[in-house]
Amino acid sequence: MTQNTVTRAQLSEAVYQEVGLSRNESADLVETVLDEISDALARGEMVKISSFGSFQVRKKGERIGRNPKTGEEVPILPRRVLVFRASHVLKNRINEIQDAVDAAQQQPPAQQARAAS
């Protein structure tokens, strides 16, 4: 599996290419959207993006953890964590792409060479 990362700059460039705004306007748009999502989550609101997924902040209570090296019990303080749940549309899209990659890898080498040509 590749370890590529999509950056803000790449998102801005994609908006620039697809929408036709200037590069500065595209960067501002991406920043505004990300700021709005961040602000809503900080307020404890759920963010749902249709056909993509939902982001939600959950509260975790205090619990006892264990240091794996020493075995010492350590209290883990209550905290808030961010949870993302992918929509079925996104899950299906990811699985379709993975199925295509898996099918291509299972072809005999001669077929792979022909497919690459």
Backbone as a chain_set.jsonl record, in Angstrom:
{"seq": "MTQNTVTRAQLSEAVYQEVGLSRNESADLVETVLDEISDALARGEMVKISSFGSFQVRKKGERIGRNPKTGEEVPILPRRVLVFRASHVLKNRINEIQDAVDAAQQQPPAQQARAAS", "coords": {"N": [[0.85, -1.177, 0.0], [0.531, 2.216, -0.807], [1.985, 5.181, 0.627], [1.039, 7.8, 0.209], [0.203, 11.234, 0.718], [-2.406, 13.558, 0.816], [-2.271, 16.977, 0.487], [-3.009, 20.337, 1.74], [-2.232, 22.14, -0.201], [-2.378, 20.552, -2.5], [-5.121, 20.026, -2.546], [-6.047, 22.637, -2.95], [-4.956, 23.117, -5.471], [-6.373, 21.22, -6.956], [-8.972, 22.274, -6.761], [-8.516, 24.657, -8.111], [-7.944, 23.64, -10.703], [-10.338, 22.26, -11.343], [-12.552, 23.983, -10.823], [-11.882, 26.523, -11.642], [-11.296, 28.85, -10.338], [-9.038, 31.462, -9.237], [-5.651, 30.741, -8.209], [-5.146, 31.784, -5.638], [-7.761, 32.313, -4.726], [-8.751, 29.704, -4.747], [-7.146, 28.507, -2.789], [-7.978, 30.017, -0.583], [-10.667, 29.227, -0.471], [-10.454, 26.458, 0.146], [-9.206, 26.683, 2.667], [-11.234, 28.055, 4.067], [-13.323, 26.154, 4.071], [-12.114, 24.039, 5.504], [-11.609, 25.362, 7.926], [-14.245, 25.901, 8.758], [-15.247, 23.308, 9.146], [-13.508, 22.462, 11.195], [-14.145, 24.359, 13.217], [-16.852, 23.738, 13.713], [-16.607, 21.126, 14.717], [-15.09, 21.656, 17.01], [-16.99, 22.98, 18.475], [-18.493, 20.865, 19.194], [-20.274, 19.821, 17.412], [-21.695, 17.571, 14.96], [-20.307, 16.774, 11.8], [-21.492, 16.226, 8.67], [-20.83, 15.023, 5.501], [-22.253, 14.595, 2.562], [-22.258, 11.549, 0.77], [-19.641, 11.106, 1.431], [-18.821, 11.03, 4.274], [-19.004, 11.147, 7.905], [-17.984, 13.275, 10.565], [-17.315, 13.23, 13.998], [-17.179, 14.325, 17.384], [-16.265, 12.555, 20.19], [-16.701, 11.855, 23.646], [-14.458, 10.475, 25.887], [-14.272, 8.585, 28.775], [-12.527, 8.621, 31.98], [-10.025, 6.164, 32.544], [-8.203, 3.225, 33.504], [-4.992, 2.583, 32.438], [-2.202, 0.627, 31.254], [1.271, 0.622, 31.504], [3.088, -0.81, 29.026], [5.744, -1.549, 29.133], [6.662, -1.503, 31.811], [4.507, -2.491, 33.208], [3.154, -1.008, 35.016], [0.266, 0.493, 36.42], [-1.568, 3.182, 35.063], [-3.405, 6.16, 35.27], [-5.654, 7.173, 32.732], [-6.637, 10.152, 31.543], [-9.884, 11.767, 31.184], [-10.999, 12.586, 27.886], [-11.512, 14.171, 24.676], [-12.195, 12.748, 21.539], [-11.719, 12.515, 18.003], [-13.832, 11.119, 15.612], [-14.235, 9.402, 12.594], [-16.596, 8.344, 10.264], [-16.974, 6.563, 7.432], [-19.049, 7.02, 4.54], [-21.418, 4.794, 2.931], [-21.209, 5.048, 0.193], [-18.577, 6.025, -0.16], [-17.153, 3.882, 0.966], [-17.843, 1.812, -0.817], [-16.696, 2.828, -3.167], [-13.971, 2.829, -2.51], [-13.575, 0.071, -2.148], [-14.186, -0.885, -4.729], [-12.064, 0.169, -6.221], [-9.92, -1.112, -4.937], [-10.576, -3.773, -5.515], [-10.194, -3.771, -8.287], [-7.432, -3.31, -8.411], [-6.509, -5.608, -7.08], [-7.433, -7.586, -8.872], [-5.905, -6.989, -11.127], [-3.375, -7.594, -10.17], [-3.528, -10.308, -9.915], [-3.467, -11.371, -12.424], [-1.854, -13.435, -14.855], [1.691, -13.044, -15.612], [2.11, -12.565, -18.424], [-0.337, -11.553, -19.297], [-0.436, -9.261, -17.767], [1.633, -7.767, -18.879], [0.593, -7.32, -21.455], [-1.655, -5.829, -20.746], [-0.479, -3.557, -19.734], [0.584, -2.391, -21.973]], "CA": [[0.0, 0.0, 0.0], [1.332, 3.425, -0.884], [1.857, 6.093, 1.753], [0.895, 9.16, -0.285], [-0.608, 12.121, 1.543], [-2.996, 14.697, 0.118], [-2.006, 18.178, 1.272], [-3.855, 21.499, 1.459], [-1.798, 22.695, -1.494], [-2.926, 19.696, -3.557], [-6.554, 20.289, -2.588], [-6.202, 23.946, -3.589], [-4.643, 22.945, -6.894], [-7.496, 20.497, -7.556], [-10.065, 23.252, -6.891], [-8.086, 25.552, -9.193], [-8.077, 22.934, -11.983], [-11.709, 21.839, -11.613], [-13.55, 25.044, -10.709], [-11.451, 27.653, -12.444], [-10.97, 30.025, -9.534], [-7.598, 31.725, -9.218], [-4.965, 29.914, -7.21], [-5.376, 32.386, -4.319], [-9.16, 32.069, -4.36], [-8.873, 28.275, -4.471], [-6.528, 28.269, -1.481], [-8.874, 30.617, 0.413], [-11.856, 28.379, -0.379], [-10.086, 25.252, 0.888], [-8.995, 27.094, 4.062], [-12.538, 28.381, 4.653], [-14.047, 24.898, 4.302], [-11.458, 23.319, 6.598], [-11.857, 26.127, 9.158], [-15.646, 25.707, 9.153], [-15.34, 21.946, 9.683], [-12.795, 22.468, 12.486], [-14.913, 25.133, 14.191], [-18.051, 22.974, 14.07], [-16.181, 20.009, 15.579], [-14.672, 22.228, 18.292], [-18.224, 23.295, 19.195], [-19.148, 19.608, 19.55], [-21.27, 19.477, 16.403], [-21.339, 16.541, 13.995], [-20.174, 17.268, 10.436], [-21.817, 15.195, 7.691], [-20.591, 15.394, 4.117], [-22.99, 13.609, 1.796], [-21.488, 10.63, -0.084], [-18.252, 11.039, 1.9], [-18.819, 10.47, 5.612], [-19.32, 12.078, 8.992], [-17.0, 13.492, 11.618], [-17.986, 13.475, 15.265], [-16.312, 14.343, 18.561], [-16.799, 11.717, 21.259], [-16.046, 11.999, 24.946], [-14.004, 9.225, 26.498], [-14.136, 8.737, 30.213], [-11.269, 8.228, 32.601], [-9.849, 4.722, 32.699], [-6.868, 2.806, 33.936], [-4.178, 1.955, 31.414], [-1.034, -0.07, 31.783], [2.51, 0.828, 30.773], [3.464, -2.143, 28.568], [7.138, -1.846, 29.449], [6.843, -1.76, 33.244], [3.325, -3.105, 33.791], [2.586, -0.076, 35.994], [-1.038, 1.054, 36.085], [-1.519, 4.628, 34.894], [-4.728, 6.68, 34.922], [-5.791, 7.892, 31.481], [-7.603, 11.204, 31.84], [-10.965, 11.92, 30.204], [-10.609, 13.413, 26.751], [-12.387, 14.133, 23.509], [-11.515, 12.177, 20.38], [-12.395, 12.715, 16.73], [-14.179, 9.86, 14.965], [-14.73, 9.535, 11.222], [-17.303, 7.188, 9.721], [-17.115, 6.701, 5.982], [-20.368, 6.683, 4.005], [-21.428, 3.577, 2.119], [-20.74, 5.429, -1.144], [-17.117, 6.062, -0.102], [-16.674, 2.506, 1.19], [-17.982, 1.079, -2.079], [-15.705, 3.35, -4.109], [-12.657, 2.32, -2.084], [-13.521, -1.361, -2.416], [-14.127, -1.09, -6.176], [-10.689, 0.462, -6.641], [-9.062, -2.178, -4.42], [-10.889, -4.986, -6.279], [-9.542, -3.641, -9.591], [-5.989, -3.495, -8.181], [-6.305, -7.028, -6.774], [-7.636, -8.35, -10.1], [-4.747, -6.748, -11.991], [-2.211, -8.285, -9.604], [-3.713, -11.752, -10.004], [-3.308, -11.791, -13.807], [-0.533, -13.996, -15.17], [2.625, -12.001, -16.077], [1.929, -12.255, -19.844], [-1.509, -10.69, -19.413], [-0.091, -7.97, -17.172], [2.449, -7.042, -19.855], [-0.305, -6.867, -22.499], [-2.534, -4.794, -20.172], [0.327, -2.351, -19.532], [0.904, -1.812, -23.276]], "C": [[0.89, 1.233, 0.0], [1.04, 4.342, 0.289], [1.785, 7.538, 1.272], [-0.028, 9.952, 0.623], [-1.122, 13.256, 0.687], [-2.847, 15.914, 1.02], [-3.011, 19.28, 0.934], [-3.511, 22.092, 0.096], [-2.363, 21.866, -2.649], [-4.433, 19.87, -3.673], [-6.831, 21.617, -3.289], [-5.962, 23.853, -5.095], [-5.781, 22.221, -7.605], [-8.698, 21.428, -7.75], [-9.745, 24.203, -8.042], [-8.332, 24.906, -10.559], [-9.54, 22.662, -12.331], [-12.695, 22.999, -11.69], [-13.168, 26.262, -11.543], [-11.264, 28.936, -11.662], [-9.471, 30.282, -9.647], [-6.96, 30.843, -8.147], [-5.2, 30.457, -5.797], [-6.799, 32.143, -3.847], [-9.396, 30.602, -4.013], [-8.304, 27.943, -3.101], [-7.415, 28.827, -0.369], [-10.119, 29.761, 0.613], [-11.568, 27.121, 0.433], [-9.898, 25.584, 2.371], [-10.319, 27.374, 4.765], [-13.322, 27.117, 4.981], [-13.437, 24.146, 5.478], [-11.657, 24.034, 7.935], [-13.273, 25.912, 9.661], [-15.853, 24.32, 9.751], [-14.692, 21.894, 11.064], [-13.589, 23.195, 13.564], [-16.15, 24.372, 14.649], [-17.697, 21.819, 15.004], [-15.769, 20.512, 16.953], [-15.89, 22.605, 19.142], [-18.987, 22.038, 19.6], [-20.214, 19.174, 18.563], [-20.763, 18.345, 15.518], [-21.271, 17.186, 12.617], [-20.433, 16.096, 9.494], [-21.588, 15.753, 6.3], [-21.188, 14.274, 3.268], [-22.064, 12.844, 0.845], [-20.017, 10.556, 0.297], [-18.194, 10.394, 3.275], [-19.159, 11.517, 6.646], [-18.189, 12.092, 10.009], [-17.765, 13.806, 12.897], [-16.948, 13.467, 16.382], [-17.001, 13.505, 19.634], [-16.004, 11.966, 22.531], [-15.693, 10.619, 25.469], [-13.789, 9.481, 27.979], [-12.766, 8.33, 30.712], [-11.222, 6.716, 32.718], [-8.427, 4.445, 33.138], [-6.184, 2.099, 32.774], [-2.974, 1.298, 32.055], [0.167, 0.229, 30.889], [2.999, -0.552, 30.324], [4.892, -2.532, 28.94], [7.308, -2.256, 30.914], [5.67, -2.492, 33.88], [2.631, -2.208, 34.803], [1.247, 0.456, 35.497], [-0.951, 2.576, 36.087], [-2.934, 5.117, 34.572], [-4.672, 7.433, 33.589], [-6.937, 8.874, 31.679], [-8.723, 11.239, 30.8], [-10.523, 12.859, 29.086], [-11.657, 13.311, 25.662], [-11.576, 13.612, 22.328], [-12.365, 12.411, 19.136], [-12.605, 11.355, 16.067], [-14.701, 10.159, 13.571], [-15.394, 8.235, 10.821], [-17.54, 7.433, 8.243], [-18.536, 6.326, 5.56], [-20.259, 5.394, 3.2], [-20.919, 3.864, 0.708], [-19.208, 5.423, -1.177], [-16.541, 4.663, 0.092], [-16.736, 1.696, -0.099], [-16.94, 1.528, -3.097], [-14.308, 2.826, -3.779], [-12.524, 0.839, -2.424], [-13.488, -1.67, -3.908], [-12.711, -0.872, -6.697], [-9.759, -0.655, -6.179], [-9.309, -3.477, -5.177], [-10.216, -4.954, -7.644], [-8.034, -3.852, -9.471], [-5.69, -4.965, -7.923], [-6.442, -7.886, -8.03], [-6.443, -8.195, -11.034], [-3.514, -7.493, -11.486], [-2.312, -9.792, -9.743], [-3.589, -12.266, -11.432], [-1.944, -12.438, -13.99], [0.37, -12.917, -15.761], [2.434, -11.625, -17.541], [0.745, -11.318, -20.039], [-1.226, -9.305, -18.837], [0.706, -7.129, -18.153], [1.577, -6.491, -20.979], [-1.192, -5.728, -21.996], [-1.788, -3.477, -20.006], [0.621, -1.658, -20.867], [-0.179, -0.931, -23.794]], "O": [[1.886, 1.288, 0.722], [-0.039, 4.281, 0.878], [2.408, 8.415, 1.87], [-0.941, 9.391, 1.229], [-0.368, 13.853, -0.081], [-3.252, 15.884, 2.183], [-3.766, 19.171, -0.032], [-4.395, 22.494, -0.661], [-2.779, 22.423, -3.665], [-4.972, 19.862, -4.78], [-7.736, 21.713, -4.119], [-6.692, 24.449, -5.887], [-6.12, 22.567, -8.736], [-9.363, 21.376, -8.785], [-10.617, 24.513, -8.853], [-8.863, 25.548, -11.465], [-9.94, 22.815, -13.485], [-13.585, 22.994, -12.541], [-14.034, 26.948, -12.085], [-11.09, 30.001, -12.253], [-8.721, 29.417, -10.101], [-7.646, 30.277, -7.296], [-5.427, 29.685, -4.865], [-7.016, 31.801, -2.684], [-10.153, 30.293, -3.093], [-8.906, 27.186, -2.339], [-7.586, 28.188, 0.669], [-10.576, 29.586, 1.742], [-12.35, 26.756, 1.311], [-10.377, 24.85, 3.236], [-10.511, 26.983, 5.916], [-13.92, 27.019, 6.052], [-14.16, 23.669, 6.352], [-11.854, 23.384, 8.962], [-13.484, 25.755, 10.863], [-16.556, 24.173, 10.751], [-15.269, 21.34, 12.0], [-13.699, 22.713, 14.691], [-16.466, 24.358, 15.838], [-18.41, 21.564, 15.974], [-16.063, 19.867, 17.96], [-15.836, 22.557, 20.371], [-20.014, 22.128, 20.273], [-20.981, 18.254, 18.847], [-19.557, 18.175, 15.343], [-22.087, 18.05, 12.297], [-19.705, 15.103, 9.505], [-22.089, 16.824, 5.959], [-20.687, 13.149, 3.26], [-21.195, 13.433, 0.202], [-19.22, 9.991, -0.452], [-17.59, 9.334, 3.439], [-19.553, 12.635, 6.312], [-17.539, 11.081, 10.274], [-18.742, 14.555, 12.88], [-15.974, 12.715, 16.342], [-18.172, 13.719, 19.947], [-14.806, 12.248, 22.496], [-16.527, 9.714, 25.49], [-13.191, 10.483, 28.37], [-11.953, 7.772, 29.975], [-12.239, 6.065, 32.96], [-7.57, 5.328, 33.136], [-6.718, 1.149, 32.202], [-2.762, 1.408, 33.263], [0.088, 0.105, 29.666], [3.297, -1.391, 31.174], [5.207, -3.717, 29.049], [8.003, -3.225, 31.223], [5.806, -3.054, 34.967], [1.623, -2.603, 35.389], [1.098, 0.819, 34.33], [-0.352, 3.181, 36.976], [-3.596, 4.555, 33.699], [-3.762, 8.226, 33.349], [-8.07, 8.475, 31.949], [-8.536, 10.795, 29.667], [-9.769, 13.804, 29.315], [-12.564, 12.48, 25.717], [-10.419, 13.987, 22.141], [-13.59, 12.495, 19.219], [-11.682, 10.546, 15.972], [-15.514, 11.065, 13.386], [-14.835, 7.155, 11.01], [-18.216, 8.385, 7.854], [-19.151, 5.433, 6.142], [-19.167, 4.959, 2.835], [-20.269, 3.015, 0.098], [-18.609, 4.883, -2.106], [-15.553, 4.302, -0.547], [-15.794, 0.978, -0.434], [-16.367, 0.703, -3.808], [-13.559, 2.43, -4.672], [-11.489, 0.402, -2.927], [-12.827, -2.624, -4.319], [-12.221, -1.645, -7.52], [-8.902, -1.101, -6.942], [-8.364, -4.213, -5.457], [-9.722, -5.977, -8.117], [-7.426, -4.496, -10.326], [-4.736, -5.514, -8.475], [-5.657, -8.812, -8.235], [-6.016, -9.163, -11.663], [-2.703, -7.969, -12.281], [-1.297, -10.488, -9.695], [-3.603, -13.478, -11.646], [-0.977, -12.032, -13.346], [-0.132, -11.963, -16.356], [2.584, -10.451, -17.879], [0.809, -10.394, -20.85], [-1.714, -8.299, -19.352], [0.492, -5.922, -18.258], [1.767, -5.357, -21.419], [-1.453, -4.773, -22.727], [-2.381, -2.405, -20.121], [0.881, -0.455, -20.887], [-0.052, -0.372, -24.883]]}, "num_chains": 1, "name": "protein.A"}
